[in-house]
Amino acid sequence: METAWTKQLSVGNAVIDSEHQNLIVMIDRIESMIKANEASALSQELERLEHGLCVHFINEERLAKAVNFPFDKNKQEHKFVLKEFQRMKGELLAQNGKWTDSAATHYSNFLSDWLTGHIMREDMLMKPVLQTYDYKFWPGGNEGDTNYTAGSMASLYLELFGTPVP
C-alpha cells in the first residue's frame, strides 16, 4: 500500500514534515521488498527505518518541549510502535523471505497505516501551536540540527525512553 506525501500530512514544521516524508519513502521501500520477497536487503532497510523512527521521535519530543506542547500521549505511542516494529522485524527476518501473502500484506500495511494514522491523530494536534512559529523553526535555531548518525541504537533508546534497547 504505497503512501504518498500530501500537504494534508504537513504538521507545520519543516524538519518534522521532512522526516515524515523520508519515513514514508523508507516504509514504501520496505513494503516493496516484502512483497517481492527480497529478504537479503530487507534487514538493512529495517535497521535504517528503526534508526529513522528513533531519531524522528526524539526530534518530535524536542520540538514539542520547545513549544510547550504536552507530549506524554505521543511518547507512549512511540514506545508502543517501536516495540511492535521490533516484534515485526524479528518475525520477518526469522522467516527469511518465506512469508505468506497474507503475512506480507499484514507487515506491509502495518507501518504505513500506523504512520499516516499517527500523523493525522497525534501529530496534527501540534499543528495549531506549530503554526504560531515560522515553518523552519527549530529549537536552538539550527534547523536540521538533528544528526544522530553517530549514536548507537542503545543511546537513541536511552534518550527516547530513559532505558536501554528492550
Rosetta blueprint (number, residue, H / E / L):
1 M L
2 E L
3 T L
4 A L
5 W L
6 T L
7 K H
8 Q H
9 L H
10 S L
11 V L
12 G L
13 N L
14 A H
15 V H
16 I H
17 D H
18 S H
19 E H
20 H H
21 Q H
22 N H
23 L H
24 I H
25 V H
26 M H
27 I H
28 D H
29 R H
30 I H
31 E H
32 S H
33 M H
34 I H
35 K H
36 A L
37 N L
38 E L
39 A H
40 S H
41 A H
42 L H
43 S H
44 Q H
45 E H
46 L H
47 E H
48 R H
49 L H
50 E H
51 H H
52 G H
53 L H
54 C H
55 V H
56 H H
57 F H
58 I H
59 N H
60 E H
61 E H
62 R H
63 L H
64 A H
65 K H
66 A H
67 V L
68 N L
69 F L
70 P L
71 F L
72 D H
73 K H
74 N H
75 K H
76 Q H
77 E H
78 H H
79 K H
80 F H
81 V H
82 L H
83 K H
84 E H
85 F H
86 Q H
87 R H
88 M H
89 K H
90 G H
91 E H
92 L H
93 L H
94 A H
95 Q H
96 N L
97 G L
98 K L
99 W L
100 T L
101 D H
102 S H
103 A H
104 A H
105 T H
106 H H
107 Y H
108 S H
109 N H
110 F H
111 L H
112 S H
113 D H
114 W H
115 L H
116 T H
117 G H
118 H H
119 I H
120 M H
121 R H
122 E L
123 D H
124 M H
125 L H
126 M H
127 K H
128 P H
129 V H
130 L H
131 Q L
132 T L
133 Y L
134 D L
135 Y L
136 K L
137 F L
138 W L
139 P L
140 G L
141 G L
142 N L
143 E L
144 G L
145 D L
146 T L
147 N L
148 Y L
149 T L
150 A L
151 G L
152 S L
153 M H
154 A H
155 S H
156 L H
157 Y H
158 L H
159 E H
160 L H
161 F H
162 G L
163 T L
164 P L
165 V L
166 P L
